[in-house]
Amino acid sequence: MLACCLGAAVLVETRAATTPAQPAPSASLLAERAADIERDPASRATERAPAQAPSATATPTPGQPTARPTVARTQMTRAKRSVRPSPVAGLTQAQMDNAHTIVQVGLKMAVPRRGLVVAIATSMQESNLYNLASGVLPESLDLPNQGVGYDHDSVGLFQQRPSSGWGTVADLMRPAYAAERFYEALLAIPGWQDMSVTGAAQAVQISAFPDAYAQHEGRATTVVGALV
């Protein structure tokens, strides 16, 4: 029995002695593996780099709306605002532009539509809707004008007189200012809305020809209708 055990032990030792030992990795092999890892760090990375944002010059996706240039929109808006009203009732473009100014001032002052008709009819009679200088006021000739009148020192669309307290020559030669002064005088007249167009105009102008304004009521109504 003891001989058997000894024989087994000898057999195990013999096999162990005959099995070749695995050689340890050489220093050069370890260095080569480390170099491989350094050359390919992504193979051991646990996170990925964030995606880069698309370039500003990237081609837009088909069907995706593109922004319109702000400059183009601005130019279109300005073009719309600069459109002049088309003349009606036999007026020239210059007359229609002056009528447009008179109506716009009235709308800003919340003047009723009838008051706009009174103002247009008055200017038709007084200056034929032209911004007139005065032949007796040399300073008015140096200001922008559309003709010259000779009715004392009357100037502008409504032939208002500086000597009567309507304003300075320079102010009265500005269509918007002249219209504003006319409306202020009209609105200050009690019951003007119940008067005829010629009656309301005469109450403001105190003309030597009080019935002259009536002939312009129809055309003035047409002009206001086109501008409002």
C-alpha positions as CSV (number, residue, x, y, z in Angstrom):
1,M,0.0,0.0,0.0
2,L,2.8,2.5,0.9
3,A,4.6,1.5,-2.3
4,C,1.5,2.4,-4.3
5,C,1.2,5.9,-2.8
6,L,4.9,6.5,-3.3
7,G,4.5,5.5,-6.9
8,A,1.6,8.0,-7.5
9,A,3.6,10.8,-5.9
10,V,6.5,10.0,-8.2
11,L,4.2,10.1,-11.2
12,V,2.8,13.6,-10.3
13,E,6.2,15.1,-9.7
14,T,7.4,13.6,-13.0
15,R,4.5,15.2,-14.9
16,A,5.1,18.5,-13.2
17,A,8.7,18.4,-14.1
18,T,8.0,17.5,-17.7
19,T,5.4,20.4,-18.2
20,P,7.2,23.4,-19.7
21,A,6.8,26.7,-17.7
22,Q,5.2,29.7,-19.5
23,P,7.8,32.4,-19.9
24,A,6.9,35.8,-18.3
25,P,6.2,38.7,-20.8
26,S,9.4,40.4,-21.7
27,A,9.8,44.1,-21.0
28,S,9.8,44.9,-24.8
29,L,6.4,43.2,-25.2
30,L,4.9,45.1,-22.4
31,A,6.1,48.4,-23.8
32,E,4.7,47.5,-27.3
33,R,1.3,46.8,-25.8
34,A,1.3,50.1,-23.9
35,A,2.2,51.9,-27.1
36,D,-0.7,50.3,-28.9
37,I,-3.1,51.5,-26.2
38,E,-1.8,55.0,-26.5
39,R,-2.2,55.0,-30.3
40,D,-5.8,53.9,-30.0
41,P,-7.3,55.6,-26.9
42,A,-10.9,55.4,-28.3
43,S,-10.8,51.7,-27.7
44,R,-10.9,52.2,-24.0
45,A,-12.9,55.4,-23.7
46,T,-16.1,55.1,-21.8
47,E,-17.6,58.4,-23.2
48,R,-17.9,59.9,-26.6
49,A,-17.0,63.5,-27.5
50,P,-20.1,65.7,-28.0
51,A,-21.3,66.1,-31.6
52,Q,-20.1,69.4,-33.3
53,A,-22.8,72.0,-34.0
54,P,-23.7,72.3,-37.7
55,S,-21.8,75.0,-39.6
56,A,-23.7,78.3,-40.2
57,T,-23.2,77.7,-43.9
58,A,-24.8,74.2,-43.8
59,T,-27.3,73.5,-46.6
60,P,-30.9,73.8,-45.3
61,T,-33.1,70.7,-45.1
62,P,-35.5,70.4,-48.1
63,G,-38.9,71.8,-47.1
64,Q,-37.5,73.7,-44.1
65,P,-38.5,77.4,-44.3
66,T,-35.7,79.9,-44.7
67,A,-35.5,83.3,-43.0
68,R,-36.2,86.2,-45.3
69,P,-33.8,89.1,-45.2
70,T,-34.9,91.8,-42.8
71,V,-33.6,94.4,-45.3
72,A,-35.9,93.2,-48.0
73,R,-38.9,93.4,-45.6
74,T,-37.9,96.9,-44.6
75,Q,-37.6,98.0,-48.2
76,M,-41.0,96.6,-49.0
77,T,-42.6,98.3,-46.0
78,R,-41.1,101.7,-47.1
79,A,-42.3,101.2,-50.6
80,K,-45.9,100.6,-49.4
81,R,-45.8,103.7,-47.2
82,S,-44.5,105.9,-50.1
83,V,-47.4,105.1,-52.4
84,R,-49.1,108.4,-53.3
85,P,-52.9,108.6,-53.6
86,S,-54.3,108.5,-57.1
87,P,-55.9,111.8,-58.1
88,V,-59.7,111.9,-58.4
89,A,-62.3,114.5,-59.2
90,G,-60.1,116.1,-61.9
91,L,-57.3,116.9,-59.5
92,T,-53.6,116.9,-60.4
93,Q,-51.2,114.8,-58.3
94,A,-49.9,117.9,-56.4
95,Q,-53.5,118.8,-55.5
96,M,-54.3,115.3,-54.4
97,D,-51.2,115.2,-52.3
98,N,-52.3,118.4,-50.5
99,A,-55.8,117.0,-50.0
100,H,-54.2,113.9,-48.5
101,T,-52.3,116.0,-46.0
102,I,-55.5,118.0,-45.1
103,V,-57.4,114.7,-44.5
104,Q,-54.7,113.0,-42.5
105,V,-54.4,116.0,-40.2
106,G,-58.1,115.9,-39.6
107,L,-58.1,112.2,-38.9
108,K,-55.3,112.7,-36.3
109,M,-57.4,115.4,-34.6
110,A,-60.5,113.1,-34.7
111,V,-62.4,115.6,-36.9
112,P,-65.7,114.1,-38.2
113,R,-66.0,113.3,-41.8
114,R,-68.1,116.3,-42.5
115,G,-65.4,118.5,-41.2
116,L,-62.9,116.9,-43.7
117,V,-65.3,117.8,-46.5
118,V,-65.6,121.4,-45.2
119,A,-61.8,121.7,-45.1
120,I,-61.3,120.3,-48.6
121,A,-64.0,122.5,-50.1
122,T,-62.5,125.6,-48.4
123,S,-59.0,124.9,-49.8
124,M,-60.5,124.3,-53.2
125,Q,-62.0,127.8,-53.2
126,E,-59.2,129.6,-51.5
127,S,-56.1,128.2,-53.3
128,N,-57.4,125.6,-55.7
129,L,-55.6,123.1,-53.4
130,Y,-52.2,124.6,-54.1
131,N,-49.7,125.8,-51.5
132,L,-49.4,129.5,-52.5
133,A,-46.9,132.1,-51.6
134,S,-47.9,135.8,-51.6
135,G,-46.6,138.3,-54.0
136,V,-46.6,141.0,-51.3
137,L,-44.6,138.9,-48.8
138,P,-41.1,138.4,-50.3
139,E,-40.2,136.0,-47.6
140,S,-42.9,133.6,-48.6
141,L,-41.3,133.4,-52.1
142,D,-38.2,131.9,-50.6
143,L,-40.2,129.0,-49.0
144,P,-41.4,125.9,-50.9
145,N,-44.5,126.8,-52.8
146,Q,-46.7,125.8,-55.8
147,G,-47.6,129.2,-57.1
148,V,-48.1,132.9,-56.1
149,G,-51.2,134.7,-55.0
150,Y,-51.9,138.4,-54.5
151,D,-54.7,138.5,-52.0
152,H,-53.1,140.8,-49.5
153,D,-50.8,138.8,-47.2
154,S,-52.7,135.6,-47.6
155,V,-50.6,132.4,-47.9
156,G,-50.9,128.6,-48.0
157,L,-53.6,126.2,-48.8
158,F,-56.3,128.2,-46.9
159,Q,-54.9,131.6,-47.7
160,Q,-54.6,132.5,-44.0
161,R,-53.2,135.9,-43.2
162,P,-50.2,136.3,-40.7
163,S,-51.5,139.8,-40.0
164,S,-54.8,138.3,-38.7
165,G,-53.0,136.1,-36.2
166,W,-53.1,132.8,-38.0
167,G,-49.4,132.2,-37.6
168,T,-46.0,133.1,-39.0
169,V,-45.5,133.0,-42.8
170,A,-43.1,130.1,-42.5
171,D,-45.7,128.1,-40.4
172,L,-48.7,128.9,-42.7
173,M,-46.7,127.8,-45.7
174,R,-46.5,124.3,-44.2
175,P,-49.7,122.4,-45.4
176,A,-50.0,120.3,-42.2
177,Y,-49.8,123.4,-39.9
178,A,-52.2,125.4,-42.0
179,A,-54.7,122.5,-41.9
180,E,-54.4,122.1,-38.2
181,R,-55.1,125.8,-37.6
182,F,-58.2,125.6,-39.9
183,Y,-59.6,122.6,-38.0
184,E,-58.9,124.3,-34.6
185,A,-61.0,127.3,-35.8
186,L,-63.8,125.1,-37.2
187,L,-64.1,122.9,-34.0
188,A,-64.4,126.1,-31.9
189,I,-67.5,127.2,-33.7
190,P,-70.7,126.1,-31.8
191,G,-73.0,123.9,-33.9
192,W,-70.8,123.8,-37.0
193,Q,-71.9,120.3,-37.8
194,D,-75.5,121.5,-38.2
195,M,-74.4,124.1,-40.7
196,S,-74.1,123.7,-44.5
197,V,-70.7,123.1,-45.8
198,T,-70.5,126.7,-47.2
199,G,-71.9,128.0,-43.9
200,A,-69.2,126.2,-41.8
201,A,-66.5,127.3,-44.2
202,Q,-67.6,130.9,-44.1
203,A,-67.7,130.9,-40.3
204,V,-64.0,130.1,-40.3
205,Q,-62.8,132.1,-43.3
206,I,-65.1,135.2,-43.1
207,S,-64.8,135.6,-46.8
208,A,-66.1,138.4,-49.0
209,F,-67.8,135.7,-51.1
210,P,-69.6,133.6,-48.5
211,D,-71.5,131.4,-51.0
212,A,-68.5,130.5,-53.1
213,Y,-67.7,127.4,-51.1
214,A,-70.9,125.6,-52.0
215,Q,-69.8,124.9,-55.6
216,H,-67.0,122.6,-54.3
217,E,-69.0,120.4,-52.0
218,G,-69.6,117.6,-54.5
219,R,-65.9,117.3,-55.5
220,A,-64.7,117.7,-51.9
221,T,-67.0,114.8,-50.9
222,T,-65.5,112.6,-53.7
223,V,-62.0,113.4,-52.6
224,V,-62.6,112.7,-49.0
225,G,-64.3,109.4,-50.0
226,A,-61.2,108.4,-51.9
227,L,-58.8,109.3,-49.0
228,V,-60.7,107.9,-46.0
